[in-house]
């Protein structure tokens, strides 16, 4: 039975015996899900009013909230809307909660949608820079962390560098983040970013 024995540290044993940690985690994730459901309702209400760019067909698929337990080892919740995905063409706006890290808002374009809207993003350099947005500098479009090998703040780039990143890969991602300590303002921050990034592309 020696092969079946596992050694636990004192801190691991204490954690194993503390049910409140998991119960509190479940409460937090439930509250975040309720917040995202409310945000989804506000977004769909705006689209249903049919004002200006909200009539674009990218809004045809309904919003979707997803939950996972293991993005880089940590739980997360995401709200995708719009969420046009196929093997080549992507127009997605993702509102994300990542445990232990931050809330984030990400515009992701690929294929025909990138071709259609990359010029508008290029033209929005100054506005994106002023509003402390980031641009993806990673060839892997499915990395969401904000380490420097994945995202750079646009206000650290000159216009030519920004343009180069706009066209460097098959995808383009523009994102913002907020600390979890700002959770009471998360819905407002995520909605404002959603609205802003849609205006950059569609208005």
C-alpha positions in Angstrom: 0.0 0.0 0.0 3.0 2.3 0.1 2.2 3.4 -3.5 -1.3 4.6 -2.5 -0.1 6.8 0.4 -0.3 10.5 -0.2 1.4 13.1 2.0 -0.6 16.3 2.9 1.0 19.4 4.4 -0.5 20.9 7.5 -2.0 23.8 5.5 -3.5 21.3 3.1 -5.1 19.3 5.9 -6.5 22.5 7.4 -8.0 23.5 4.1 -9.4 20.0 3.6 -11.3 20.2 6.9 -12.7 23.7 6.3 -16.1 23.3 4.6 -16.8 27.0 4.8 -14.2 27.7 2.1 -16.1 25.8 -0.5 -19.5 26.9 0.7 -18.3 30.6 0.5 -16.9 29.9 -3.0 -20.3 28.6 -4.1 -22.0 31.7 -2.7 -19.6 34.0 -4.5 -20.0 32.2 -7.9 -23.8 32.2 -7.5 -23.7 36.0 -6.9 -21.5 36.6 -9.9 -23.8 34.4 -12.1 -26.8 36.5 -10.9 -24.9 39.7 -11.7 -24.1 38.4 -15.2 -27.7 37.4 -15.7 -28.8 40.9 -14.9 -26.2 42.3 -17.2 -27.4 40.0 -20.0 -30.9 41.3 -19.4 -29.8 44.9 -19.8 -27.8 44.0 -23.0 -30.7 42.2 -24.6 -33.1 45.0 -23.7 -30.8 47.5 -25.5 -30.7 45.3 -28.5 -34.4 44.7 -28.6 -35.0 48.5 -28.6 -33.2 48.4 -31.9 -31.3 51.6 -31.6 -28.7 52.3 -34.3 -26.0 49.6 -34.3 -28.0 47.2 -32.1 -29.8 46.1 -35.3 -26.7 44.4 -36.7 -27.1 40.6 -37.4 -24.2 39.7 -35.1 -26.8 39.9 -32.3 -28.9 37.1 -33.8 -27.6 34.3 -31.5 -28.9 34.7 -27.9 -26.4 35.5 -25.1 -24.8 32.6 -23.2 -23.3 32.4 -19.7 -20.7 29.6 -19.2 -18.9 28.5 -16.0 -15.6 26.6 -15.7 -13.3 25.5 -12.9 -9.9 25.5 -14.5 -8.7 28.4 -16.5 -5.1 28.3 -15.4 -6.3 26.4 -12.4 -9.0 28.8 -11.3 -12.8 29.1 -11.6 -14.4 31.5 -14.1 -17.7 32.7 -15.4 -18.2 34.3 -18.8 -21.1 36.0 -20.6 -20.7 36.0 -24.4 -22.8 38.5 -26.4 -22.6 38.9 -29.3 -21.3 35.4 -29.9 -20.8 34.7 -33.6 -18.4 31.7 -33.7 -17.5 29.3 -36.5 -14.2 27.7 -37.5 -13.0 30.9 -39.2 -15.3 33.9 -38.5 -15.7 35.3 -35.0 -17.4 38.4 -33.6 -17.6 38.0 -29.8 -17.8 40.3 -26.8 -16.9 38.5 -23.6 -17.6 39.7 -20.1 -15.5 37.6 -17.8 -15.0 37.0 -14.0 -11.8 35.1 -13.2 -11.3 34.0 -9.6 -8.4 35.6 -7.9 -7.7 37.9 -10.8 -10.1 40.4 -12.3 -13.2 41.2 -14.3 -12.6 41.7 -18.0 -14.3 42.8 -21.2 -12.9 41.5 -24.5 -13.8 42.1 -28.1 -12.6 39.3 -30.3 -12.7 39.4 -34.1 -11.5 36.9 -36.8 -12.1 36.0 -40.4 -14.6 38.2 -42.3 -15.5 40.1 -39.1 -11.9 41.1 -38.6 -11.6 42.2 -42.3 -14.8 44.2 -41.9 -14.0 46.0 -38.7 -10.2 46.2 -38.2 -10.1 49.6 -39.9 -12.5 51.0 -37.4 -10.4 49.7 -34.6 -7.3 51.2 -36.1 -9.0 54.5 -36.4 -10.0 54.3 -32.7 -6.4 54.2 -31.5 -6.5 57.4 -29.5 -9.9 56.7 -27.9 -8.8 53.1 -26.9 -5.5 54.5 -25.6 -7.3 57.2 -23.5 -9.6 54.6 -22.0 -6.7 52.2 -20.9 -7.6 49.3 -23.2 -5.2 46.5 -24.2 -4.5 44.8 -27.5 -3.6 41.1 -27.9 0.0 40.4 -28.9 -0.3 36.6 -28.8 -0.9 34.4 -31.8 -3.1 32.1 -29.7 -6.6 33.8 -29.6 -7.8 31.7 -26.6 -5.5 33.0 -24.0 -7.3 35.5 -21.7 -4.7 36.5 -19.1 -3.2 39.9 -19.1 0.5 39.0 -18.8 2.8 40.9 -21.2 3.2 38.0 -23.6 -0.6 38.1 -24.2 -1.7 41.8 -23.9 -0.1 45.2 -24.1 -1.7 48.4 -23.0 -2.5 50.5 -26.0 -1.3 53.7 -24.4 2.2 52.2 -24.3 2.3 51.8 -28.1 2.7 54.4 -30.7 0.1 54.4 -33.6 2.4 52.5 -35.9 3.0 49.7 -33.3 -0.7 49.6 -32.6 -1.6 49.2 -36.3 1.0 46.5 -36.7 -0.6 44.4 -33.9 -4.1 45.0 -35.5 -3.0 43.2 -38.6 -0.3 40.8 -37.3 -2.5 37.8 -36.6 -5.7 36.2 -38.0 -7.5 37.5 -35.0 -7.7 40.8 -33.1 -8.6 41.2 -29.4 -9.2 44.4 -27.6 -9.7 44.2 -23.8 -10.1 46.0 -20.5 -9.9 44.7 -16.9 -10.9 45.8 -13.4 -9.8 44.5 -10.0 -12.1 42.2 -8.1 -12.2 44.7 -5.3 -14.4 46.8 -7.6 -17.0 44.0 -7.8 -19.8 46.3 -6.7 -19.2 48.3 -9.9 -18.6 45.3 -12.1 -21.9 45.3 -13.9 -21.7 49.0 -14.8 -18.0 48.7 -15.9 -18.8 45.6 -18.1 -21.8 47.2 -19.6 -20.1 50.5 -20.4 -17.2 48.6 -22.0 -19.6 46.4 -24.0 -21.4 49.5 -25.3 -18.2 51.3 -26.1 -16.5 48.4 -28.0 -19.7 47.9 -30.0 -19.7 51.6 -30.9 -16.1 51.3 -32.0 -17.0 48.6 -34.5 -20.6 49.3 -35.5 -21.5 52.9 -35.0 
